[in-house]
Amino acid sequence: MPVFFDETKKIFKLDTKSSTYAFLVYDEGFLVHLYYGAKLPDNNLKHLMYRGWFDSLSPYADKVDDPLFSADINPMEYPGNGAGDFRISACTVRGGDGNTVTDLRYVSHKITKGKPPLPGLPATFAKEDEAETLEVETVDAVTGVKVFLLYTVFEDYGVMTRSVRVENSGDKAVELEQVYSACLELPTMDMDMIHVYGKWAKENTTERQPLHHGIQSIHSKRGMTGPNHNPFAALVDRTATEETGDAYGLNLIYSGNFAIDIEVDTRGCPRVLAGINPEDFRWRLEPGETFTTPEAVLVYSENGVGGMSRTFHHFYLDHLMRSEWTKKKRPLLINSWEAAYFDFDGDKLVEFAREAKELGIDMLVMDDGWFGNRFDDHRALGDWQVNEEKLGGTLGQLVDRVNALGVKFGIWYEPEMINPDSDLYRAHPDWAVCAPGRGKSISRHQCVLDMTRADVRDYIFQQMADVISKANIAYIKWDCNRNITEAASLQLPPERQGEFFHRYVLGVYDLMDRVTTAFPHILLENCSSGGGRFDAGMMYYSPQIWASDNTDAIERLTIQFGASLCYPIAAIGAHVSANPRTDIVTRGNVAMCGTFGYELDPRKLTAEEKEIVKRQVQDYHKYYELIRFGDFYRITAPTENAFVCDWEFVSQDKNEVLFTRVVMRQPENLYQRQCLRGLDPDKLYTDEETGETYSGALLMHGGLNLSAVSGRWLRDGESLTKHFVVK
């Protein structure tokens, strides 16, 4: 049984194929964390709760006769506030009498098969035979607030998910001031924290740094997750590598203001919390009302950072990404943006489609500029009526012309935004987010629509549905090109303005759910000025997300490697553009480490480049299953090596291997050897190019000699691939 409760010892034990998570119902209903790590056969774990004697500044717990127990020292499963634990609180509730003391004690629990949905939120899913869920009820006896801790164990994946439901069962309104989705207590600070940081066009740069006493935090208060930090973090052994050592991964399935906080106490023990950013958050609960937090996903791997990543990848493909396009083969697309920007008409798009068809490309995406008076980015956002004069007819007629060439058609939207210079803004200026009496901070010439409002969402959905239903649309690119300032809603009363940011995210989820439900066969790709909202919440609705507006192949190496720490390659939007820094071969090889597509004017390709593109299209189909559903290995990271970047895909049956090297800068040492990973040492692998056969053992320990290719060394910006198969 994945979830087991020892009635005698009062210990909960949650087991996956590779991990154990355990906590204790202690005296007076305190929930005390015991262990998270490699799988254990034992239930006798109570001794792990103790962390030694404590000084007089750490209070004893009322009615607990144990000189070694203090909520300020012991590892607490889900700590409240102001009741003896001075570390970061997981939950703080301001009661009807005005104080914030929150003291949560165990009441009961239940264990069920499967995985319940989280109302209004994206979350992982499972059938009854694929997971077990533990629900632990706790209560604050004074306020009557009940906090339900939800744990779902996916035994076959080494994964556990967590969320929290708060119910006001008292007789007075209360305010949630912070309510994290998960708390994790670890016994040592001898660990490194890994996360990704960035900015527009430079997202997902990997950073690894040791834990230290005090608080380390990554967060967003942008209204979206943003490009600066991602709601993912890993804690790993100081000596952990890509393939060895303990690694704990944590990812929040959420697209708004988030926080991942790590506090190392005086005993050198980290407390890790993940959830909604408590800054600018308040949620009022009237008697009988409930609040549900976003879901946190926890992964433990004893096979290093790479093992953790591969667990996330396969788990999300199977239990988060719900689109029919998650496993279904996706069309190979070309996007018009970098080919034309706003300068296009229907005839030019048909020319693009004709050229694309000759190259073997399946779909043309018409990007920004097809609606209203939208000839630049200064105007018309919100006016989602087709500009038939620009397109030379109705949208349906244009799509029919493209479809007649054997090419599918996609379209761009930015549903959450509005330009002040638009008919919609002139009719409904109150629909733009702005705090009363304050000016509007304009970003990219646009404002944000108040997605907390049902009337706004209804209007935008109807505008989208009117367009989409009248043409054979196969794909939508959903963009979001600014963050939220002067956050307030004219429809929320003063005591509920602290709910704005979370209600905004819930509104976006509602609209996205309505669109994908009404048009379930459309492939949805998310974007936010590139990777500004690259998170698991978006991935629930869209199986791919545009990773960055930076299409420089060398810069993309860092961006895509960072994203792959948590998110599957099948979700990382990547295109071949006209960026001249590398040749088109390397641009293709880098984009192949992602969804793969094109972002250029196909009419401007030379005859030689067109032949290369045709071969790339063939490779897209040839390696489709291997890249999307195989195991991904980061071999040489661009953040750790100034010269080369290497990666590898291995099929799950270990019968096929695709290795790629990109030379960012020609190494000074021209002797280059690289060992492969993840192969079966006893199988024989044939190099498709040379016909030579090698054992898996030789390729993993002797390696490839990459010193010279075709009689010369690879130069700056060049690349190679090696494909091996077991015959």
Beta strands, then each sheet from edge to edge (+ up, - down):
strand 1: 3-6
strand 2: 11-15
strand 3: 19-25
strand 4: 31-38
strand 5: 91-94
strand 6: 105-113
strand 7: 132-139
strand 8: 145-154
strand 9: 159-168
strand 10: 174-185
strand 11: 191-197
strand 12: 205-210
strand 13: 214-219
strand 14: 232-237
strand 15: 247-253
strand 16: 258-264
strand 17: 270-276
strand 18: 283-285
strand 19: 290-292
strand 20: 295-301
strand 21: 333-335
strand 22: 363-366
strand 23: 408-413
strand 24: 417-418
strand 25: 447-448
strand 26: 475-478
strand 27: 523-526
strand 28: 544-546
strand 29: 572-573
strand 30: 576-577
strand 31: 598-599
strand 32: 631-636
strand 33: 644-650
strand 34: 656-663
strand 35: 673-674
strand 36: 684-687
strand 37: 693-695
strand 38: 704-705
strand 39: 719-725
sheet 1: 1+ 2- 3+ 4-
sheet 2: 5+ 10- 17+ 16- 13+
sheet 3: 5+ 10- 18+
sheet 4: 6+ 7- 8+ 9- 19+
sheet 5: 6+ 7- 8+ 9- 20+ 15- 14+ 11- 12+
sheet 6: 21+ 22+ 23+ 26+ 27+ 28+ 29+
sheet 7: 24+ 25-
sheet 8: 30+ 31+
sheet 9: 32+ 33- 34+ 39- 36+ 37-
sheet 10: 35+ 38-
end
